[in-house]
């Protein structure tokens, strides 16, 4: 009797591992050596990653040189109802600046914004974080950053 219970329990454990194991292996973790996330520079090109909801693609395009005006395009496979980008000073903390994105369809969101400029220096490095409503979308294996320049 005890042997039968142990065999059934082992079979259930194997079944649970087969069902949930691949999902657990797909999770994105920070760099194991440092415990911190790497960096993706949006000035160099778009940032892309895949999570449990699908593929994400974030691109930042500078529109004008004078005002540090940008266009942000986010594409998500599983399109959330409301998507918000939050700018946070990386080289110097200057608060957080929300940038609401407009839904375009097919999982595309677009926003135009001017990056706040630091008055004490010519260059300011910003981190871009995505949020769905008030909840942070923290599935990217890196921090998305860009440089705001003044002329």
Secondary structure as the mmCIF struct_conf table of DSSP 4:
data_model
#
loop_
_struct_conf.conf_type_id
_struct_conf.id
_struct_conf.beg_label_comp_id
_struct_conf.beg_label_asym_id
_struct_conf.beg_label_seq_id
_struct_conf.end_label_comp_id
_struct_conf.end_label_asym_id
_struct_conf.end_label_seq_id
HELX_RH_AL_P HELX_RH_AL_P1 UNK A 2 UNK A 25
TURN_TY1_P TURN_TY1_P1 UNK A 26 UNK A 26
TURN_TY1_P TURN_TY1_P2 UNK A 32 UNK A 34
BEND BEND1 UNK A 35 UNK A 36
STRN STRN1 UNK A 38 UNK A 41
TURN_TY1_P TURN_TY1_P3 UNK A 42 UNK A 44
BEND BEND2 UNK A 45 UNK A 45
STRN STRN2 UNK A 47 UNK A 51
TURN_TY1_P TURN_TY1_P4 UNK A 52 UNK A 53
STRN STRN3 UNK A 54 UNK A 64
TURN_TY1_P TURN_TY1_P5 UNK A 65 UNK A 68
STRN STRN4 UNK A 69 UNK A 76
BEND BEND3 UNK A 77 UNK A 78
BEND BEND4 UNK A 81 UNK A 82
STRN STRN5 UNK A 84 UNK A 89
BEND BEND5 UNK A 90 UNK A 92
STRN STRN6 UNK A 96 UNK A 100
HELX_LH_PP_P HELX_LH_PP_P1 UNK A 101 UNK A 101
STRN STRN7 UNK A 102 UNK A 105
TURN_TY1_P TURN_TY1_P6 UNK A 106 UNK A 107
STRN STRN8 UNK A 108 UNK A 114
BEND BEND6 UNK A 119 UNK A 120
BEND BEND7 UNK A 122 UNK A 122
STRN STRN9 UNK A 123 UNK A 132
TURN_TY1_P TURN_TY1_P7 UNK A 133 UNK A 134
STRN STRN10 UNK A 135 UNK A 137
BEND BEND8 UNK A 141 UNK A 141
STRN STRN11 UNK A 142 UNK A 149
#
